[in-house]
Every structure is written in C-alpha cells, then in structure tokens.
Amino acid sequence: MLRTFLGPQASTFREEVRSWTVATAKQPPWTQLPLLPDDHPDMLTIRRAWDRHLWESGWAGLSWPEEHGGRGLGPIEEVIFQEECARALLPQPANTIGTHLAGPAVLAHGTPEQRATLIRPILTAQHFWCEGFSEPEAGSDLAAVRTRAEPTAHGWAIHGQKIWTSFATYADYCYLLARTGAGSRKAGLSIFLVDMHSPGIDIHPIRQLSGHAQFSQVFFDTSVPESSLLGEIGEGWALSSLVGSHRVGGAALGASARWGDICRLMDRLEGCCARFGTTTTAEQISAAAQDVEALKWQIRIVTELAMAGRALAAEQSTLKLIWSRLLQDCSSLGVDSECPEHSDFWREIFLDLRRVTIAGGTSQILRNVLATNLLGLPR
Ligand SMILES: Cc1cc2nc3c(=O)[nH]c(=O)nc-3n(C[C@H](O)[C@H](O)[C@H](O)COP(=O)(O)OP(=O)(O)OC[C@H]3O[C@@H](n4cnc5c(N)ncnc54)[C@H](O)[C@@H]3O)c2cc1C
C-alpha cells in the first residue's frame, strides 16, 4: 500500500513525535537557544549536542536498519520528525553529511565491514563527517576533479587539494571524491571514506564574510587502507552525483531540515515585525508564509514520489531553488523590519545566508537541470 503523509500510520507517529518535541522544547538547554546563524561555532556546539541527544532519546536514524542502531522506519517518518522539530523551534542536527550522504551511501553500497564500523558512530554522534568534492577548477564542473588515488601494496595513496570543505576542522571522516583512472572524466572517479586523523592531511580554514571559518582548504598527501574505497572503482560519479540514488531520500530530508531553518527565521521575523515592522514588511511576511507552507507540501510530494521509485533530479533541484530563495528572502525581510533589538542578528544572518545559493550546487546549475530534465528545453 502506498504510504502518504496523511495516512493513519503517519498521524500516529506524528502524535508520538509531537508529545516528545513539545516536552523537549521546555527543557534546558533547548529552551534557551542563542540567536545565532546555524553555522556559527557556538551554534554548531549546540547542534552537535542535539545530535547526541537524539541518539540518547531514541530518535536517531529513524529510517536506518535496526541492526545498525536505527529504527527501521521510512522517509515519511524522517520528514515528519523534522517538521515537528521545526514546529517546536528545536535545533537542526549538525552532522548532516554523515546522516544524509555518507551514512545512506555506506548502507547501500558499503561492505559488511564498512557498515559495521562506520554506521553506528554516525548515529551515536561519535563520528562527524565532511564532504570532499569541490576543488579549484572543479566546483560546478565536478567531473574535473584532479585529486588522485593510486593503488599501493597496502591500499591507496591520495594526493590533491580540496576546497570549501565545510566543517573539515571538526571532521573525523571525509566522503572524498578522487580520480582513480584515466577513463572518461566521470568514469575515472571513485569514492573514498577517509579517516581525517590520518597523517598527511593538512587543513587550512578559510575566513568567510561572516568573520567565521566554517569551511577549509584541505591538502591530501596521505595513505589510506584498501577498505577505504566505497563501492567499485569508477563508481564515484554515481555515488557523488546529486541525482544518485542515495541522495533521493537525502534531498527531501535536507530540504526538510532547511524548511525548519526557515520556520525558525519566520518565527523571529514575526516577533520583530509585530513590534517594529512596517505595513509593507507585514504583508511581505504574510506572502512568505504562504511560500513556506507550499514548500512543506512540495517536500512531502517529493518524498512520496521518491518512495514510489521515481527519478527525481529535477524535483530535487526545485526544492533547493525554493528553500535557498526563501531563506535569503527571510533574511532580507529581517533587515527591512529595522528591529532595533535584533538588527545585529539580521545583519549577520543576511550576510551568512549568501552561501545557500552556492553551496550544494549553485542556483544557475540547478536551473539548468530543471530546464533540461523537467521542461525538456534544448541546451
Ligand atoms: C558555504 C559553502 C559550503 C560548501 N561546502 C562544501 C563542502 O562541504 N564540500 C564540497 O565539496 N564543496 C563545498 N562547497 C562548494 C560548492 O559545492 C561550490 O562552491 C559550488 O559547487 C560552485 O562551485 P565553484 O565555487 O567552483 O563555482 P564555479 O563552478 O566556478 O561557478 C562560478 C559561477 O559560474 C556559474 N556557472 C558555472 N558553470 C555554469 C553553467 N554550466 N551554467 C550556468 N552557470 C554556470 C555558477 O553558477 C557560479 O555562479 C561549499 C560552498 C559554499 C559556498
């Protein structure tokens, strides 16, 4: 039977989640969250504590197999959980590369040994992951990756440079895209699960517009064991691509987490506007609230389509285009509200959110995917 967000099973689960989120939101430290951007170092400390709290309370890995510490539920329950956390203004998880990318990929394509050693530490918040895809000259054009992995007697020698690696300074593992063969650009790529504590990995944080250094340049001149290769040699493009099967659930889940960010900003915005905003901002907030509601339903539809096995590259692109625009719109409205009490917050968040239309695929690239895959326009 086709599962939906409106079925009795989903409603029962939502009630269970809501009673927990409402109770949790009344407990410190979750009651007194500071007013900071999500990627601020202090906020990241709170979000990492939230990851641990989710594991300790039995809410980590809702759709992951029970044998690896998950709850064996499905994507619908994952999204419902995010929706309810947003409703209760609870924090966003920190280790999303672990939970939305590396974990699902290892579960689907890893060896029994990789699953046994890498999955549970993601759920318990013991291992934090980063994503090593982008390089100078290989961002939007990801197939141009030049970092090389050469076979050795004991495993692989990795040499190269990554850039814009978020949270590299915190990471225990990197989901790394490297070139293993001369083949065609895409066929020559493979994925490695690299222990970031290995000797020969040099991390140089990059200072951002916000003044913080949330991402880094990472230089690899290191050796990793044979067991670091994920899947087959040459399978890296399929395992890294935004349209790869392991990302289908992850895209809706990632969008759902971002929807939560938007709800938290809207809550703040409504507070500022009620006291200090102009009529114009009040009307704009009301229009934005309708877009936020529409996004919630779009995420639900994409989740249901993914569960029905539909290929979803264009739908995923649409979700990211919408949530990134909404986040930026909210920050602009916050600045426009001219709230004297929270003007520093809105200024900081406005600058911080410039990143969201670049990270994880730029809006221009996503529009190209949409134009060719959904609208069938010629290139
Ligand atoms: C906050 C943040 C966090 C990030 N975290 C990570 C991370 O953890 N791991 C990781 O691997 N990467 C990360 N990135 C990198 C991100 O994936 C890249 O910045 C992004 O893919 C764009 O690549 P680029 O910066 O090389 O820009 P380029 O690809 O050089 O693009 C420059 C401009 O040209 C446009 N453009 C390029 N090609 C086309 C085209 N064919 N058609 C139309 N327009 C085009 C782009 O849209 C963009 O506006 C992060 C980036 C940011 C901002």
The ligand as a Tripos MOL2 file, in Angstrom:
@<TRIPOS>MOLECULE
LIG
   53    58     1     0     0
SMALL
NO_CHARGES

@<TRIPOS>ATOM
      1 C1         29.0550   27.6810    2.3390 C.3       1 LIG1
      2 C2         29.6030   26.6800    1.3650 C.ar      1 LIG1
      3 C3         29.8610   25.4070    1.8050 C.ar      1 LIG1
      4 C4         30.3830   24.4580    0.9140 C.ar      1 LIG1
      5 N1         30.6770   23.2150    1.4110 N.ar      1 LIG1
      6 C5         31.2260   22.2970    0.5880 C.ar      1 LIG1
      7 C6         31.6180   21.0250    1.0990 C.ar      1 LIG1
      8 O1         31.4320   20.7250    2.2890 O.2       1 LIG1
      9 N2         32.2060   20.1630    0.2750 N.ar      1 LIG1
     10 C7         32.4250   20.4380   -1.0500 C.ar      1 LIG1
     11 O2         32.9310   19.5900   -1.7610 O.2       1 LIG1
     12 N3         32.0910   21.6500   -1.5650 N.ar      1 LIG1
     13 C8         31.5010   22.5800   -0.7780 C.ar      1 LIG1
     14 N4         31.1640   23.8240   -1.2780 N.ar      1 LIG1
     15 C9         31.4910   24.1350   -2.6560 C.3       1 LIG1
     16 C10        30.2940   24.2570   -3.5800 C.3       1 LIG1
     17 O3         29.7820   22.9760   -3.8900 O.3       1 LIG1
     18 C11        30.7770   25.0100   -4.8140 C.3       1 LIG1
     19 O4         31.1060   26.3320   -4.4080 O.3       1 LIG1
     20 C12        29.7370   25.0710   -5.9010 C.3       1 LIG1
     21 O5         29.5100   23.7880   -6.4330 O.3       1 LIG1
     22 C13        30.1680   26.0290   -7.0340 C.3       1 LIG1
     23 O6         31.4340   25.7360   -7.4780 O.3       1 LIG1
     24 P1         32.5500   26.8910   -7.5830 P.3       1 LIG1
     25 O7         32.6020   27.6030   -6.2750 O.co2     1 LIG1
     26 O8         33.8050   26.2490   -8.0810 O.co2     1 LIG1
     27 O9         31.9960   27.9030   -8.6410 O.3       1 LIG1
     28 P2         32.0470   27.7600  -10.2240 P.3       1 LIG1
     29 O10        31.6520   26.3830  -10.6140 O.co2     1 LIG1
     30 O11        33.3570   28.2630  -10.7110 O.co2     1 LIG1
     31 O12        30.8930   28.7330  -10.6680 O.3       1 LIG1
     32 C14        31.0830   30.1560  -10.6810 C.3       1 LIG1
     33 C15        29.7960   30.7890  -11.2050 C.3       1 LIG1
     34 O13        29.5530   30.3440  -12.5660 O.3       1 LIG1
     35 C16        28.2640   29.7530  -12.6580 C.3       1 LIG1
     36 N5         28.3380   28.6050  -13.5910 N.ar      1 LIG1
     37 C17        29.2960   27.6580  -13.6400 C.ar      1 LIG1
     38 N6         29.0110   26.7460  -14.6000 N.ar      1 LIG1
     39 C18        27.8350   27.1390  -15.1680 C.ar      1 LIG1
     40 C19        27.0000   26.6170  -16.2020 C.ar      1 LIG1
     41 N7         27.3140   25.4990  -16.8420 N.pl3     1 LIG1
     42 N8         25.8590   27.2760  -16.4880 N.ar      1 LIG1
     43 C20        25.4940   28.4120  -15.8180 C.ar      1 LIG1
     44 N9         26.2430   28.9620  -14.8340 N.ar      1 LIG1
     45 C21        27.3940   28.3370  -14.5220 C.ar      1 LIG1
     46 C22        27.9290   29.2770  -11.2560 C.3       1 LIG1
     47 O14        26.5320   29.1750  -11.0610 O.3       1 LIG1
     48 C23        28.5590   30.3710  -10.4050 C.3       1 LIG1
     49 O15        27.6870   31.4640  -10.3220 O.3       1 LIG1
     50 C24        30.6210   24.7830   -0.4320 C.ar      1 LIG1
     51 C25        30.3510   26.0810   -0.8900 C.ar      1 LIG1
     52 C26        29.8350   27.0260   -0.0060 C.ar      1 LIG1
     53 C27        29.5450   28.4030   -0.5090 C.3       1 LIG1
@<TRIPOS>BOND
     1     1     2 1
     2     2     3 ar
     3     2    52 ar
     4     3     4 ar
     5     4     5 ar
     6     4    50 ar
     7     5     6 ar
     8     6     7 ar
     9     6    13 1
    10     7     8 2
    11     7     9 ar
    12     9    10 ar
    13    10    11 2
    14    10    12 ar
    15    12    13 ar
    16    13    14 ar
    17    14    15 1
    18    14    50 ar
    19    15    16 1
    20    16    17 1
    21    16    18 1
    22    18    19 1
    23    18    20 1
    24    20    21 1
    25    20    22 1
    26    22    23 1
    27    23    24 1
    28    24    25 2
    29    24    26 1
    30    24    27 1
    31    27    28 1
    32    28    29 2
    33    28    30 1
    34    28    31 1
    35    31    32 1
    36    32    33 1
    37    33    34 1
    38    33    48 1
    39    34    35 1
    40    35    36 1
    41    35    46 1
    42    36    37 ar
    43    36    45 ar
    44    37    38 ar
    45    38    39 ar
    46    39    40 ar
    47    39    45 ar
    48    40    41 1
    49    40    42 ar
    50    42    43 ar
    51    43    44 ar
    52    44    45 ar
    53    46    47 1
    54    46    48 1
    55    48    49 1
    56    50    51 ar
    57    51    52 ar
    58    52    53 1
@<TRIPOS>SUBSTRUCTURE
     1 LIG1         1 GROUP 0 **** ****
